[in-house]
Amino acid sequence: MAAGDLILRPATPADDAALVALWQACKLTVWYNDPLVDIATWRGQPGSSDILVLDAGDGALAGSVAVGCDGHRAWVYYLAVAPDRQRQGLGQRLMAAAEDFARARGIQKIQLMVRPSNGKVAAFYRALGYDETPRRIFARWLKTLPMPPDPLEGKLRSVITYLEMRARPALKPVPAPHGLKLALLRVETPSVAFYRFLYNTVGKPWLWWARRAMSDEALARAIQDPKVEIYVLYCDGQPAGYAELDRRVAGEVELAYFGIMPQFIGRKLGPYLLTWAIEQAWSYGPERLWVNTCSFDHPKALPLYQKLGFQPYRQVTEVIDDPRLNGLMDS
């Protein structure tokens, strides 16, 4: 069935199983929200809320949107388009239907919530004309929910956010922090011992471990490649941080590692070094510059990347269950 042949209609009880399957396929369900309870709640307020679906025939749903009015605003939830139907304009069609639902009830404003890390969805709504509204959201659970058993108990979980730039940003030069004698030098053919000193010292507070687990031979091949550049920032004569640019993939530069030594954190060297590294990366004329950060990194890392022009494009949760990790973190 073509996109134009899909039927837009209110959901019925016969759609419940298909709705849950659609939301699960789009990763919209979480353990503390029972989707069947949500459906019943939405359906229990006739006139002020509804779930609209795109009927693909044979009991299949191509998309859904839940819209409800509180008397002052309309709220949108569970906007979903089946994975094999995405990029066909169905999301826009569903949002237009939600807006029509609100207008028909005299509601002049429609709102929705997007997690800060979900850059792709935020871009979708911006393209439809939605703007971010600066508000603080307060919440309180009225029912204590039992936590589900954690299958990852005893393992480390890291939420990794991938960010990129597709064009060179217009950055204001960041002056060197006042009163510090700084020097920035590229390490030519870095030795494994010196690199391990940089990596281990910068990364230990944030559980950097991947390269600690590499053999000397494998690490040497990576860091001594002519297209891998390691720049060390010196402050008053001693190493204060480093940035590593990886140009081994044609058309792109990865900011593979970036960090400040623990004793120099808080002295405004991070913005200074990161701005320089971004400019250096773009001097090669790549199609994109990218980086990733994780939930173990300094809490200011992700906001700093975004402030300087990186945009999130992907987020994944990685489970670290390597027996070598304990020994590495103790050292």
NUZA-456841 format. One record per residue (C-alpha): residue number from 0; residue in three letters; x negated, z, y. Coordinates in Angstrom, 2 decimals. Each point is the difference from the previous one (the first is absolute). Layout:
N
NUM/ALA/X/Z/Y
...
This chain:
331
0/MET/0.00/0.00/0.00
1/ALA/-1.42/-1.02/3.38
2/ALA/-0.37/2.51/2.81
3/GLY/2.92/-1.57/1.86
4/ASP/2.28/0.42/-3.03
5/LEU/-0.45/3.77/-0.22
6/ILE/3.15/1.99/0.73
7/LEU/-0.24/2.88/2.48
8/ARG/2.46/2.75/-0.90
9/PRO/0.39/3.79/-0.24
10/ALA/-1.39/1.56/-3.15
11/THR/2.43/1.19/-2.67
12/PRO/-0.46/2.57/-2.80
13/ALA/-0.73/-2.89/-2.33
14/ASP/-3.17/-0.66/2.03
15/ASP/-1.48/3.48/-0.38
16/ALA/-2.42/-0.77/-2.84
17/ALA/-1.12/-3.25/1.65
18/LEU/-0.52/1.82/3.32
19/VAL/-2.22/2.64/-1.58
20/ALA/-1.99/-2.70/-1.81
21/LEU/-0.44/-1.92/3.26
22/TRP/-1.19/3.06/1.90
23/GLN/-2.42/0.93/-2.76
24/ALA/-1.40/-3.54/-0.07
25/CYS/-0.58/0.26/3.76
26/LYS/-1.54/3.50/-0.37
27/LEU/2.61/1.65/2.24
28/THR/0.85/2.89/-2.30
29/VAL/-1.75/3.39/0.07
30/TRP/0.29/2.93/-2.36
31/TYR/1.93/2.25/2.42
32/ASN/2.74/-2.56/0.74
33/ASP/2.30/-0.88/-2.88
34/PRO/1.11/-3.56/0.81
35/LEU/3.35/0.45/-1.75
36/VAL/0.71/3.07/2.15
37/ASP/-0.94/-2.00/3.11
38/ILE/2.36/-2.78/-1.03
39/ALA/2.86/2.44/-0.56
40/THR/-0.67/1.69/3.37
41/TRP/0.00/-3.33/1.82
42/ARG/3.17/-1.10/-1.75
43/GLY/1.68/3.34/0.73
44/GLN/0.17/-0.68/3.75
45/PRO/2.26/-3.05/0.21
46/GLY/0.12/-1.64/3.39
47/SER/-3.16/1.59/1.34
48/SER/-2.49/-1.07/-2.68
49/ASP/-0.40/-2.64/-2.64
50/ILE/-2.50/-1.72/-2.24
51/LEU/-0.07/-3.77/0.45
52/VAL/-1.43/-2.24/-2.70
53/LEU/-0.90/-3.63/-0.49
54/ASP/1.68/-1.04/-3.25
55/ALA/-2.07/-2.47/-2.02
56/GLY/2.60/-0.32/-2.75
57/ASP/0.02/1.18/-3.61
58/GLY/-0.28/3.62/1.14
59/ALA/-3.37/-0.55/1.74
60/LEU/-0.67/1.09/3.57
61/ALA/-2.39/-1.83/2.30
62/GLY/-0.01/2.68/2.67
63/SER/1.61/3.06/1.53
64/VAL/0.25/2.04/3.17
65/ALA/1.65/3.37/0.54
66/VAL/1.41/0.60/3.49
67/GLY/1.73/3.06/1.37
68/CYS/1.28/1.11/3.40
69/ASP/-0.19/3.59/1.24
70/GLY/2.21/-0.64/3.03
71/HIS/-2.93/-0.59/2.34
72/ARG/-2.41/-2.19/-1.94
73/ALA/-0.07/-2.12/-3.11
74/TRP/-2.72/0.63/-2.59
75/VAL/-1.39/-2.43/-2.55
76/TYR/-1.37/0.92/-3.42
77/TYR/-0.79/-1.73/-3.27
78/LEU/-0.68/-3.43/1.46
79/ALA/-1.20/-1.80/-3.11
80/VAL/-0.56/-3.58/-1.07
81/ALA/-0.71/-0.82/-3.63
82/PRO/-3.73/-0.81/-0.41
83/ASP/0.71/-3.54/-1.18
84/ARG/2.30/-0.60/2.99
85/GLN/-2.28/1.18/2.77
86/ARG/-1.13/-2.22/2.89
87/GLN/3.31/-1.89/-0.04
88/GLY/1.52/1.62/3.08
89/LEU/2.16/2.40/-2.01
90/GLY/-1.34/3.09/1.72
91/GLN/0.99/-1.43/3.38
92/ARG/3.45/-0.88/-1.36
93/LEU/0.55/3.53/-1.29
94/MET/-1.13/1.59/3.27
95/ALA/2.34/-2.30/1.95
96/ALA/2.84/1.18/-2.25
97/ALA/-0.93/3.64/0.66
98/GLU/0.00/-0.64/3.74
99/ASP/3.43/-1.68/-0.24
100/PHE/1.27/3.04/-1.90
101/ALA/-1.10/2.26/2.85
102/ARG/1.38/-2.26/2.75
103/ALA/3.38/-0.12/-1.70
104/ARG/0.18/3.79/0.36
105/GLY/-1.04/0.07/3.64
106/ILE/-3.53/1.25/-0.70
107/GLN/-2.56/-1.29/2.49
108/LYS/-3.25/1.14/-1.61
109/ILE/-1.40/-0.40/-3.50
110/GLN/-3.02/1.91/-1.31
111/LEU/-2.17/0.22/-3.08
112/MET/-3.14/1.78/-1.14
113/VAL/-3.26/-1.57/-1.20
114/ARG/-2.98/1.93/-1.36
115/PRO/-3.03/-0.34/2.33
116/SER/-2.08/-1.46/-2.82
117/ASN/2.46/-2.81/-0.74
118/GLY/-1.36/-2.61/2.37
119/LYS/1.63/-2.95/-1.78
120/VAL/3.51/1.40/0.34
121/ALA/-0.64/1.04/3.60
122/ALA/-1.01/-3.58/0.81
123/PHE/3.23/-1.27/-1.58
124/TYR/2.15/2.18/2.24
125/ARG/-2.02/-0.82/3.10
126/ALA/0.61/-3.69/-0.70
127/LEU/3.74/0.74/0.03
128/GLY/-0.26/1.58/3.44
129/TYR/-0.21/3.67/-0.98
130/ASP/-2.27/2.26/2.03
131/GLU/-1.57/3.32/-0.88
132/THR/1.84/2.91/1.60
133/PRO/-2.15/3.08/0.74
134/ARG/1.94/2.86/-1.56
135/ARG/-0.92/3.05/-2.02
136/ILE/1.92/0.26/-3.26
137/PHE/0.73/3.46/-1.34
138/ALA/1.25/0.58/-3.52
139/ARG/1.02/2.89/-2.22
140/TRP/0.91/-0.03/-3.66
141/LEU/3.40/1.62/-0.58
142/LYS/-0.52/0.07/-3.73
143/THR/-3.10/1.05/-1.89
144/LEU/-0.96/-2.78/-2.37
145/PRO/-2.08/0.64/-3.11
146/MET/-3.30/-1.81/0.07
147/PRO/-0.36/-2.45/-2.87
148/PRO/-2.85/0.53/-2.45
149/ASP/-3.18/-1.50/1.37
150/PRO/-1.55/-2.44/-2.51
151/LEU/-3.15/-0.07/2.16
152/GLU/-0.67/3.73/-0.10
153/GLY/-3.75/0.61/0.06
154/LYS/-0.81/-3.47/1.31
155/LEU/-0.85/-1.13/3.51
156/ARG/2.44/-2.24/1.81
157/SER/-1.14/-2.04/2.95
158/VAL/2.33/-1.98/2.27
159/ILE/-1.99/-3.04/1.12
160/THR/1.02/-1.88/3.14
161/TYR/-1.33/-3.52/0.51
162/LEU/-0.26/-1.26/3.57
163/GLU/-1.03/-3.31/1.53
164/MET/-0.54/-1.97/3.20
165/ARG/0.78/-3.70/0.14
166/ALA/-1.36/-0.56/3.52
167/ARG/-2.76/1.51/2.05
168/PRO/1.41/2.86/2.08
169/ALA/-0.63/0.44/3.70
170/LEU/-1.74/3.36/-0.21
171/LYS/-1.22/1.97/2.96
172/PRO/-3.67/0.94/-0.37
173/VAL/-0.40/3.60/-1.13
174/PRO/-2.80/1.69/1.94
175/ALA/-2.53/2.10/-1.84
176/PRO/0.99/3.68/0.09
177/HIS/-1.66/1.68/2.95
178/GLY/-3.21/1.89/-0.59
179/LEU/-0.86/-1.52/-3.40
180/LYS/-2.98/-2.23/-0.73
181/LEU/1.38/-2.70/-2.31
182/ALA/-1.55/-2.88/-1.90
183/LEU/1.72/-2.45/-2.34
184/LEU/-2.19/-1.77/-2.55
185/ARG/0.62/-2.28/-2.95
186/VAL/-1.63/1.17/-3.22
187/GLU/-1.93/-2.96/-1.35
188/THR/0.01/-0.05/-3.83
189/PRO/1.16/3.62/-0.31
190/SER/-1.45/2.09/-2.77
191/VAL/2.39/1.60/-2.48
192/ALA/-1.27/3.47/0.91
193/PHE/0.65/-0.44/3.72
194/TYR/3.40/-1.55/-0.61
195/ARG/1.00/2.84/-2.31
196/PHE/-1.01/2.44/2.75
197/LEU/2.30/-1.77/2.47
198/TYR/2.89/-0.43/-2.41
199/ASN/-0.16/3.48/-1.52
200/THR/-0.38/1.82/3.31
201/VAL/2.73/-1.88/1.83
202/GLY/2.35/-0.19/-2.94
203/LYS/-0.20/3.37/-1.73
204/PRO/2.63/1.74/2.19
205/TRP/2.41/-2.89/-0.71
206/LEU/-0.68/-0.31/-3.76
207/TRP/-1.77/-3.35/0.19
208/TRP/-1.10/-0.45/-3.56
209/ALA/0.18/-3.63/-1.15
210/ARG/-3.57/-0.86/0.96
211/ARG/-1.31/3.34/-1.13
212/ALA/1.09/-1.06/-3.48
213/MET/-1.88/-3.33/0.20
214/SER/-3.36/-0.44/-1.66
215/ASP/-3.01/-0.53/2.25
216/GLU/-0.25/-3.60/-1.20
217/ALA/3.63/-0.85/0.77
218/LEU/-0.14/1.74/3.36
219/ALA/-3.20/-1.81/0.98
220/ARG/1.62/-3.37/-0.78
221/ALA/2.94/0.86/2.26
222/ILE/-1.79/1.44/3.02
223/GLN/-2.98/-2.37/0.00
224/ASP/2.09/-3.17/0.01
225/PRO/-0.89/-2.03/3.14
226/LYS/3.67/-0.10/0.99
227/VAL/0.40/3.77/-0.11
228/GLU/-1.07/1.61/3.26
229/ILE/-0.55/3.75/0.43
230/TYR/-0.32/1.37/3.51
231/VAL/-1.07/3.60/0.62
232/LEU/0.83/1.87/3.20
233/TYR/-2.74/2.44/1.00
234/CYS/0.69/2.88/2.35
235/ASP/-2.92/1.86/1.53
236/GLY/-2.25/-1.52/-2.65
237/GLN/1.98/0.80/-3.16
238/PRO/2.64/-1.99/-1.95
239/ALA/3.49/0.78/1.32
240/GLY/2.10/-2.57/-1.86
241/TYR/0.09/-3.52/-1.34
242/ALA/2.11/-3.13/-0.32
243/GLU/-0.20/-2.54/-2.82
244/LEU/1.19/-3.60/0.45
245/ASP/0.54/-2.14/-3.09
246/ARG/0.08/-3.78/0.62
247/ARG/-0.24/-1.13/-3.61
248/VAL/3.51/-1.51/-0.05
249/ALA/0.22/-3.21/2.02
250/GLY/2.15/0.21/3.10
251/GLU/0.29/3.77/0.16
252/VAL/-1.93/3.14/0.76
253/GLU/0.69/3.33/-1.65
254/LEU/-0.85/3.20/1.78
255/ALA/-1.01/1.41/-3.35
256/TYR/-1.09/3.46/1.14
257/PHE/0.07/1.79/3.30
258/GLY/-0.54/3.65/0.82
259/ILE/-1.69/2.70/2.01
260/MET/-2.25/2.76/-1.36
261/PRO/1.87/3.33/-0.19
262/GLN/-2.17/1.73/2.61
263/PHE/0.73/-2.76/2.54
264/ILE/3.78/-0.16/-0.42
265/GLY/1.85/0.90/3.18
266/ARG/-2.58/-1.49/2.35
267/LYS/1.91/-3.29/0.53
268/LEU/-2.45/-2.05/-2.01
269/GLY/2.72/-1.42/-2.28
270/PRO/1.75/-2.17/2.63
271/TYR/-3.38/-1.05/1.37
272/LEU/-1.36/-1.17/-3.37
273/LEU/3.28/-1.51/-1.22
274/THR/0.47/-2.08/3.15
275/TRP/-3.54/-1.30/-0.35
276/ALA/0.53/-0.82/-3.69
277/ILE/3.21/-1.92/0.76
278/GLU/-1.74/-2.09/2.65
279/GLN/-2.93/-0.65/-2.34
280/ALA/2.34/-1.10/-2.79
281/TRP/1.89/-2.42/2.24
282/SER/-3.26/-1.51/1.27
283/TYR/-0.11/-1.88/-3.32
284/GLY/3.31/-1.74/0.73
285/PRO/1.92/1.07/-3.13
286/GLU/3.66/-0.74/-0.65
287/ARG/0.64/3.70/-0.47
288/LEU/-1.65/3.41/0.06
289/TRP/1.30/2.64/-2.38
290/VAL/-0.55/3.60/-1.01
291/ASN/1.63/2.63/-2.14
292/THR/0.35/3.73/0.43
293/CYS/1.50/2.62/-2.26
294/SER/1.71/3.36/0.13
295/PHE/-3.32/1.77/-0.65
296/ASP/-1.56/-1.39/3.19
297/HIS/-0.15/1.79/3.33
298/PRO/3.58/0.33/1.32
299/LYS/-0.97/-1.91/3.16
300/ALA/-1.36/-2.99/-1.93
301/LEU/3.27/-1.91/-0.44
302/PRO/1.22/0.56/3.60
303/LEU/-3.39/-1.10/1.33
304/TYR/0.05/-3.23/-2.00
305/GLN/3.49/-0.78/1.27
306/LYS/-0.89/0.90/3.60
307/LEU/-2.83/-2.53/-0.08
308/GLY/2.20/-2.81/-1.31
309/PHE/0.19/0.22/-3.79
310/GLN/3.47/-0.52/-1.48
311/PRO/1.05/1.49/-3.36
312/TYR/1.04/-2.61/-2.55
313/ARG/-0.02/1.80/-3.34
314/GLN/0.09/3.52/-1.38
315/VAL/-0.60/1.11/-3.58
316/THR/-0.43/3.28/-1.84
317/GLU/-3.07/0.22/-2.19
318/VAL/-0.38/2.57/-2.75
319/ILE/-3.62/1.15/-0.40
320/ASP/-0.55/1.28/-3.52
321/ASP/-3.71/-0.50/-0.53
322/PRO/-1.83/2.83/-1.80
323/ARG/-3.10/-0.74/2.08
324/LEU/1.82/1.03/3.17
325/ASN/-0.29/3.77/-0.47
326/GLY/-3.75/-0.07/-0.33
327/LEU/-0.40/-2.38/2.89
328/MET/2.06/2.12/2.35
329/ASP/-1.92/3.13/-0.91
330/SER/-3.34/-1.58/0.83
